């Protein structure tokens, strides 16, 4: 059974840990994420980007795959199915209609008041159905699903407070120095800004773009108010690298599964590492 993110993130906020959102790309990743979360006894969020919606044949198909996988694998830990970076009201409403248990409206590209208005509408609709909503403010640099931002624009604490109080959104992705996609060097998180926003809004904060964030900085981020961390790029890199090495060793000649299983194991290793890191 799918659940919203609200209760799991509130528990994380009260108990000083973070829940991982692990973006899925195919059926194999659904199984890997669910099985690893079950083994670790960790709540988990399956993130679905716009690119994944197209690749996996639509929102309803993804929903049904996840629900059936939960049943087949006898999963009994909390699982949320979350639309990641829904950039339009229509995209978010479509995910709600398809049975997703959580949505993100990313109105960070819009004027603040327009972002607030659409977020408020989506919160009212989603909450009436027991679905959680995540909002975003500021600009997170890097590239995701072909969308490129060249610089970080830190979220404004007062705008964060206004957005949260006027919409009753369940969690907030506030730009705090992290970067989407591959990152060269060490990411510089704004811990002062993070703490100020966390104290002001008093809802779980979300860290997008964990790549390049050191383990020590990630632990500190969790103590300063981050209760949800999105993970995608590191899983992608490990999966592709393992695929390459499997081909180079010449182990694949008669079965796609023999090619996929080692790559899935590489993803599982990342999952276990991150779940432990997020406490």
Secondary structure, DSSP 4 states (H G I P E B T S, - for coil): -B--SHHHHHHHHHHT--EEEEE--SHHHHHHHHHHHHHHT--EEEEE-HHHHHHTT-HHHHHHHHHHHHHHTT--S-EEEEEEEE-SHHHHHHHHHHT-SEEEE--TTS-HHHHHHHHHHHHHHHHTTT-EEEEEESB-EEEETTEEE-S-BPPPHHHHHHHHHHH--SEEEE--S-EES--SS-----HHHHHHHHHHH-SEEEE---TT--HHHHHHHHHTTEEEEEE-HHHHHHHHHHHHHHHHTT--SS-HHHHHHHHHHHHHHHHHHHHHHT-
